[in-house]
């Protein structure tokens, strides 16, 4: 396979990834992981101004590896929704760049972690 074909295929994969970006719906909100607490739990600073103690649900524990500074979708719990929530999705770096370009991460622009 030639080098041009490989680059073209990589660009197509990136475009597909960007076109299928999942955005928060309903009560869900965007957040940034501040600290890992342990036991699949972490402290997440959400765009609605709250800091929540979030967990990764059991069905996603093996598939979703989250580090400090990652952008995630958080769904607040029905009970204690202001304090706790579930992490549903983690954005990749190209998706984070797309979100920044579209203005979805304006509250996090002052942070230099990206």
Phi, psi and omega in degrees: 000135182283163182294324179296318180296320180297315179296320179297318179295321177297318179295322178294320178297318179296317179297318177298318180298318182289323182292334184256034182287131179274129178250154180295142179235147176061239182279349182293153177214161177277150178206165178237131181289123180263319186207138172272129184261329181118155179066039182060029176241151179205157177270125183237129174270115184267159180290343178279006175094358182258153173251122186243150171269105187251156178233161174264122181301154185304324182291344184246000185304317183283331185271334189249107178255116186244137178239171177295138179093353179285147175266131185224164170260128182245135173248112180297148177290155176292318174262137181061034184297338180280342184248332187227160179191178178246143175268122185257330188204144176242133180274144175275165183303321179292325178290323177296318178298319179296317179298321179294320180295323182278352176088014180283341184247036183299326182290337181263001184297330180288342176277140185258021185280349184263000000 
